[in-house]
Amino acid sequence: MKFGILVNEGPYNHQASDSAYRFAKAAIDKGHQIFRVFFYYDGVLNATKHSDPPSDDRNVVKNWQKLAEDHKVDLVVCVAAGMRRGIVEDSLAPGFRISGLGQLIEAGIQADRMVTFGD
């Protein structure tokens, strides 16, 4: 099965990003494909290269980066939501890219299931 994932919450103020990451990893481990992960609203904060959590805390940004690198997962940040929160091309962590809502629509069309994490 091919999944699209929508993440609407930031990495450290809500469980949504961790749950989305774990869902994606489990789906891939079971032989499914993740077509795209789209970060919207505060979810765009998952893509900042300026995140630097303490060494004894999880690094959500690096988790997403590794998933993308290891499994060719497309990580897309909403341009409008990003601009509202100061996330622009220069502040993106490697592995993420900025695009518009058309990428979310395409994910919904191309994927067998679209799964949303966060409010």
N, CA and C atoms as a LAMMPS dump frame, in Angstrom:
ITEM: TIMESTEP
0
ITEM: NUMBER OF ATOMS
357
ITEM: BOX BOUNDS ff ff ff
-5.0000000000000000e+02 5.0000000000000000e+02
-5.0000000000000000e+02 5.0000000000000000e+02
-5.0000000000000000e+02 5.0000000000000000e+02
ITEM: ATOMS id mol type element x y z
1 1 1 N 0.84 -1.172 0
2 1 2 C 0 0 0
3 1 3 C 0.889 1.24 0
4 2 1 N 0.407 2.286 -0.623
5 2 2 C 1.122 3.553 -0.709
6 2 3 C 0.421 4.567 0.197
7 3 1 N 1.18 5.151 1.126
8 3 2 C 0.632 6.109 2.08
9 3 3 C 1.128 7.522 1.807
10 4 1 N 0.262 8.485 2.041
11 4 2 C 0.625 9.882 2.164
12 4 3 C 0.427 10.255 3.624
13 5 1 N 1.286 11.096 4.145
14 5 2 C 1.2 11.48 5.557
15 5 3 C 1.175 13.003 5.651
16 6 1 N 0.275 13.511 6.471
17 6 2 C 0.158 14.942 6.747
18 6 3 C 0.481 15.16 8.219
19 7 1 N 1.466 16.014 8.498
20 7 2 C 1.872 16.332 9.872
21 7 3 C 1.531 17.798 10.13
22 8 1 N 0.65 18.036 11.096
23 8 2 C 0.152 19.385 11.385
24 8 3 C 0.7 19.998 12.667
25 9 1 N 1.557 19.305 13.384
26 9 2 C 2.039 19.796 14.677
27 9 3 C 3.562 19.826 14.72
28 10 1 N 4.081 20.703 15.559
29 10 2 C 5.52 20.839 15.734
30 10 3 C 6.136 19.637 16.425
31 11 1 N 7.469 19.555 16.418
32 11 2 C 8.139 18.358 16.905
33 11 3 C 8.175 18.171 18.417
34 12 1 N 8.057 19.239 19.2
35 12 2 C 8.248 19.081 20.636
36 12 3 C 7.068 19.548 21.477
37 13 1 N 6.01 20.029 20.849
38 13 2 C 4.859 20.489 21.619
39 13 3 C 3.657 19.56 21.491
40 14 1 N 3.817 18.465 20.777
41 14 2 C 2.694 17.575 20.499
42 14 3 C 3.256 16.212 20.095
43 15 1 N 2.516 15.165 20.313
44 15 2 C 2.944 13.81 19.979
45 15 3 C 2.829 13.499 18.487
46 16 1 N 2.149 14.349 17.727
47 16 2 C 1.813 14.049 16.333
48 16 3 C 3.025 13.721 15.464
49 17 1 N 4.088 14.478 15.579
50 17 2 C 5.255 14.24 14.734
51 17 3 C 5.904 12.899 15.052
52 18 1 N 6.068 12.596 16.329
53 18 2 C 6.631 11.3 16.718
54 18 3 C 5.75 10.16 16.233
55 19 1 N 4.443 10.313 16.38
56 19 2 C 3.514 9.266 15.938
57 19 3 C 3.57 9.084 14.425
58 20 1 N 3.646 10.191 13.688
59 20 2 C 3.737 10.116 12.226
60 20 3 C 5.025 9.411 11.807
61 21 1 N 6.127 9.78 12.448
62 21 2 C 7.409 9.145 12.138
63 21 3 C 7.352 7.644 12.414
64 22 1 N 6.831 7.272 13.568
65 22 2 C 6.755 5.843 13.922
66 22 3 C 5.824 5.082 12.986
67 23 1 N 4.719 5.732 12.603
68 23 2 C 3.802 5.11 11.64
69 23 3 C 4.529 4.881 10.312
70 24 1 N 5.219 5.902 9.823
71 24 2 C 5.929 5.785 8.543
72 24 3 C 6.979 4.681 8.599
73 25 1 N 7.746 4.66 9.666
74 25 2 C 8.784 3.643 9.82
75 25 3 C 8.18 2.241 9.871
76 26 1 N 7.107 2.075 10.628
77 26 2 C 6.449 0.765 10.727
78 26 3 C 5.866 0.335 9.384
79 27 1 N 5.264 1.275 8.657
80 27 2 C 4.692 0.951 7.352
81 27 3 C 5.783 0.489 6.387
82 28 1 N 6.893 1.204 6.377
83 28 2 C 8.009 0.821 5.506
84 28 3 C 8.549 -0.54 5.902
85 29 1 N 8.69 -0.778 7.208
86 29 2 C 9.191 -2.064 7.696
87 29 3 C 8.28 -3.224 7.3
88 30 1 N 6.993 -2.927 7.096
89 30 2 C 6.022 -3.961 6.677
90 30 3 C 5.909 -4.07 5.157
91 31 1 N 6.741 -3.311 4.431
92 31 2 C 6.761 -3.417 2.981
93 31 3 C 5.907 -2.412 2.242
94 32 1 N 5.328 -1.455 2.952
95 32 2 C 4.516 -0.417 2.317
96 32 3 C 5.417 0.738 1.862
97 33 1 N 4.847 1.634 1.079
98 33 2 C 5.587 2.79 0.58
99 33 3 C 5 4.067 1.167
100 34 1 N 5.872 5 1.493
101 34 2 C 5.432 6.341 1.889
102 34 3 C 5.667 7.24 0.681
103 35 1 N 4.58 7.676 0.063
104 35 2 C 4.678 8.503 -1.138
105 35 3 C 5.234 9.885 -0.799
106 36 1 N 4.71 10.465 0.263
107 36 2 C 5.142 11.807 0.648
108 36 3 C 4.718 12.083 2.086
109 37 1 N 5.53 12.859 2.795
110 37 2 C 5.137 13.434 4.079
111 37 3 C 5.043 14.936 3.856
112 38 1 N 3.873 15.498 4.153
113 38 2 C 3.637 16.925 3.956
114 38 3 C 3.498 17.572 5.325
115 39 1 N 4.306 18.596 5.577
116 39 2 C 4.314 19.298 6.855
117 39 3 C 3.557 20.618 6.686
118 40 1 N 2.526 20.791 7.514
119 40 2 C 1.608 21.925 7.383
120 40 3 C 1.388 22.544 8.758
121 41 1 N 0.857 23.754 8.812
122 41 2 C 0.666 24.479 10.072
123 41 3 C 1.969 24.445 10.872
124 42 1 N 1.908 24.171 12.186
125 42 2 C 3.131 24.121 12.998
126 42 3 C 4.018 22.93 12.649
127 43 1 N 3.503 22.004 11.866
128 43 2 C 4.298 20.863 11.419
129 43 3 C 5.539 21.268 10.638
130 44 1 N 5.519 22.473 10.054
131 44 2 C 6.691 22.932 9.301
132 44 3 C 7.924 23.066 10.2
133 45 1 N 7.712 23.189 11.506
134 45 2 C 8.832 23.321 12.442
135 45 3 C 9.652 22.032 12.541
136 46 1 N 9.127 20.937 12.01
137 46 2 C 9.876 19.684 11.954
138 46 3 C 11.037 19.756 10.975
139 47 1 N 11.078 20.792 10.142
140 47 2 C 12.042 20.855 9.047
141 47 3 C 13.172 21.854 9.259
142 48 1 N 13.246 22.488 10.407
143 48 2 C 14.263 23.524 10.597
144 48 3 C 15.629 22.938 10.922
145 49 1 N 16.639 23.488 10.293
146 49 2 C 18.006 23.072 10.594
147 49 3 C 18.503 23.692 11.893
148 50 1 N 17.739 24.599 12.46
149 50 2 C 18.129 25.285 13.689
150 50 3 C 17.738 24.521 14.953
151 51 1 N 17.062 23.407 14.79
152 51 2 C 16.697 22.576 15.934
153 51 3 C 17.953 21.919 16.498
154 52 1 N 18.135 22.02 17.812
155 52 2 C 19.324 21.448 18.449
156 52 3 C 18.952 20.933 19.843
157 53 1 N 18.213 19.81 19.889
158 53 2 C 17.783 19.303 21.19
159 53 3 C 18.963 18.777 22.014
160 54 1 N 18.806 18.733 23.333
161 54 2 C 19.865 18.179 24.183
162 54 3 C 20.194 16.738 23.775
163 55 1 N 21.395 16.306 24.074
164 55 2 C 21.852 14.979 23.638
165 55 3 C 21.037 13.833 24.234
166 56 1 N 20.367 14.075 25.364
167 56 2 C 19.572 13.011 25.972
168 56 3 C 18.106 13.044 25.523
169 57 1 N 17.79 13.9 24.549
170 57 2 C 16.426 14.013 24.015
171 57 3 C 16.411 13.464 22.595
172 58 1 N 15.248 13.098 22.127
173 58 2 C 15.121 12.614 20.748
174 58 3 C 15.328 13.788 19.789
175 59 1 N 15.844 13.486 18.617
176 59 2 C 16.057 14.511 17.6
177 59 3 C 15.095 14.225 16.451
178 60 1 N 13.937 14.855 16.507
179 60 2 C 12.861 14.589 15.562
180 60 3 C 13.279 14.945 14.14
181 61 1 N 13.963 16.057 13.963
182 61 2 C 14.395 16.477 12.626
183 61 3 C 15.32 15.43 12.02
184 62 1 N 16.284 14.965 12.785
185 62 2 C 17.217 13.942 12.286
186 62 3 C 16.499 12.629 11.984
187 63 1 N 15.49 12.288 12.789
188 63 2 C 14.713 11.074 12.503
189 63 3 C 14.071 11.158 11.121
190 64 1 N 13.433 12.307 10.828
191 64 2 C 12.813 12.489 9.509
192 64 3 C 13.864 12.456 8.405
193 65 1 N 15.001 13.102 8.641
194 65 2 C 16.064 13.124 7.635
195 65 3 C 16.552 11.715 7.315
196 66 1 N 16.762 10.921 8.336
197 66 2 C 17.251 9.549 8.134
198 66 3 C 16.221 8.714 7.388
199 67 1 N 14.954 8.877 7.739
200 67 2 C 13.897 8.141 7.041
201 67 3 C 13.895 8.502 5.552
202 68 1 N 14.01 9.784 5.259
203 68 2 C 14.022 10.239 3.865
204 68 3 C 15.241 9.692 3.125
205 69 1 N 16.386 9.753 3.771
206 69 2 C 17.62 9.293 3.141
207 69 3 C 17.612 7.787 2.905
208 70 1 N 17.195 7.039 3.903
209 70 2 C 17.235 5.575 3.821
210 70 3 C 16.169 4.999 2.889
211 71 1 N 15.025 5.686 2.78
212 71 2 C 13.885 5.092 2.059
213 71 3 C 13.336 5.983 0.949
214 72 1 N 14.061 7.024 0.591
215 72 2 C 13.648 7.918 -0.502
216 72 3 C 12.255 8.505 -0.265
217 73 1 N 11.988 8.93 0.971
218 73 2 C 10.703 9.54 1.316
219 73 3 C 10.779 11.029 0.995
220 74 1 N 9.773 11.526 0.306
221 74 2 C 9.684 12.937 -0.073
222 74 3 C 9.126 13.73 1.112
223 75 1 N 9.931 14.631 1.681
224 75 2 C 9.528 15.461 2.815
225 75 3 C 9.265 16.871 2.313
226 76 1 N 7.997 17.283 2.322
227 76 2 C 7.609 18.567 1.74
228 76 3 C 7.042 19.479 2.823
229 77 1 N 7.54 20.715 2.84
230 77 2 C 7.115 21.738 3.79
231 77 3 C 6.24 22.745 3.051
232 78 1 N 5.083 23.059 3.605
233 78 2 C 4.189 24.032 2.988
234 78 3 C 4.841 25.407 2.983
235 79 1 N 4.906 26.023 1.813
236 79 2 C 5.576 27.309 1.663
237 79 3 C 4.898 28.404 2.484
238 80 1 N 3.578 28.491 2.437
239 80 2 C 2.863 29.565 3.146
240 80 3 C 2.959 29.382 4.657
241 81 1 N 2.735 28.162 5.135
242 81 2 C 2.835 27.905 6.575
243 81 3 C 4.262 28.12 7.053
244 82 1 N 5.224 27.757 6.228
245 82 2 C 6.627 27.967 6.572
246 82 3 C 6.981 29.438 6.684
247 83 1 N 6.553 30.222 5.709
248 83 2 C 6.862 31.65 5.729
249 83 3 C 6.269 32.324 6.96
250 84 1 N 5.076 31.913 7.353
251 84 2 C 4.453 32.484 8.558
252 84 3 C 5.264 32.197 9.81
253 85 1 N 6.048 31.117 9.791
254 85 2 C 6.797 30.686 10.971
255 85 3 C 8.311 30.841 10.801
256 86 1 N 8.725 31.546 9.764
257 86 2 C 10.147 31.795 9.549
258 86 3 C 10.912 30.633 8.953
259 87 1 N 10.202 29.659 8.421
260 87 2 C 10.851 28.517 7.784
261 87 3 C 10.886 28.798 6.28
262 88 1 N 12.073 29.131 5.805
263 88 2 C 12.289 29.419 4.384
264 88 3 C 13.41 28.5 3.891
265 89 1 N 13.681 28.566 2.615
266 89 2 C 14.67 27.665 2.001
267 89 3 C 15.989 27.624 2.777
268 90 1 N 16.484 28.77 3.214
269 90 2 C 17.775 28.83 3.911
270 90 3 C 17.753 28.198 5.301
271 91 1 N 16.573 28.017 5.866
272 91 2 C 16.493 27.451 7.216
273 91 3 C 16.092 25.981 7.222
274 92 1 N 15.922 25.39 6.039
275 92 2 C 15.532 23.981 5.954
276 92 3 C 16.697 23.056 6.278
277 93 1 N 16.383 22.006 7.006
278 93 2 C 17.358 20.945 7.221
279 93 3 C 17.494 20.149 5.915
280 94 1 N 18.66 19.578 5.648
281 94 2 C 18.817 18.75 4.449
282 94 3 C 17.783 17.62 4.424
283 95 1 N 17.287 17.336 3.227
284 95 2 C 16.295 16.269 3.063
285 95 3 C 14.872 16.779 2.942
286 96 1 N 14.644 18.026 3.359
287 96 2 C 13.322 18.641 3.252
288 96 3 C 13.307 19.583 2.059
289 97 1 N 12.116 19.819 1.516
290 97 2 C 11.984 20.81 0.453
291 97 3 C 10.7 21.597 0.664
292 98 1 N 10.668 22.802 0.129
293 98 2 C 9.5 23.666 0.254
294 98 3 C 8.691 23.603 -1.032
295 99 1 N 7.369 23.517 -0.873
296 99 2 C 6.482 23.554 -2.03
297 99 3 C 5.093 23.973 -1.555
298 100 1 N 4.153 23.976 -2.465
299 100 2 C 2.807 24.442 -2.153
300 100 3 C 1.829 23.321 -1.855
301 101 1 N 0.589 23.729 -1.619
302 101 2 C -0.471 22.778 -1.286
303 101 3 C -0.762 21.788 -2.407
304 102 1 N -0.354 22.104 -3.612
305 102 2 C -0.525 21.159 -4.711
306 102 3 C 0.144 19.826 -4.427
307 103 1 N 1.255 19.871 -3.681
308 103 2 C 1.956 18.634 -3.314
309 103 3 C 1.137 17.793 -2.332
310 104 1 N 0.381 18.462 -1.469
311 104 2 C -0.513 17.741 -0.565
312 104 3 C -1.649 17.097 -1.361
313 105 1 N -2.214 17.841 -2.294
314 105 2 C -3.292 17.31 -3.133
315 105 3 C -2.785 16.116 -3.94
316 106 1 N -1.607 16.263 -4.527
317 106 2 C -1.041 15.155 -5.296
318 106 3 C -0.838 13.916 -4.426
319 107 1 N -0.373 14.114 -3.2
320 107 2 C -0.188 12.978 -2.285
321 107 3 C -1.525 12.278 -2.037
322 108 1 N -2.577 13.068 -1.849
323 108 2 C -3.904 12.483 -1.641
324 108 3 C -4.401 11.702 -2.839
325 109 1 N -4.035 12.151 -4.021
326 109 2 C -4.445 11.467 -5.251
327 109 3 C -3.608 10.211 -5.488
328 110 1 N -2.307 10.32 -5.312
329 110 2 C -1.4 9.218 -5.617
330 110 3 C -1.405 8.104 -4.566
331 111 1 N -1.637 8.467 -3.327
332 111 2 C -1.579 7.478 -2.248
333 111 3 C -2.883 6.679 -2.16
334 112 1 N -2.753 5.449 -1.677
335 112 2 C -3.939 4.642 -1.404
336 112 3 C -4.658 5.141 -0.153
337 113 1 N -3.895 5.646 0.797
338 113 2 C -4.437 6.172 2.043
339 113 3 C -3.654 7.434 2.426
340 114 1 N -4.388 8.42 2.925
341 114 2 C -3.773 9.646 3.439
342 114 3 C -4.03 9.652 4.935
343 115 1 N -2.976 9.734 5.733
344 115 2 C -3.091 9.66 7.181
345 115 3 C -2.641 11.008 7.753
346 116 1 N -3.473 11.6 8.616
347 116 2 C -3.205 12.908 9.203
348 116 3 C -2.833 12.758 10.671
349 117 1 N -1.786 13.474 11.085
350 117 2 C -1.342 13.48 12.471
351 117 3 C -1.389 14.912 12.988
352 118 1 N -2.139 15.141 14.044
353 118 2 C -2.284 16.467 14.64
354 118 3 C -3.617 17.08 14.307
355 119 1 N -3.914 18.158 15.005
356 119 2 C -5.209 18.837 14.827
357 119 3 C -5.269 19.626 13.546
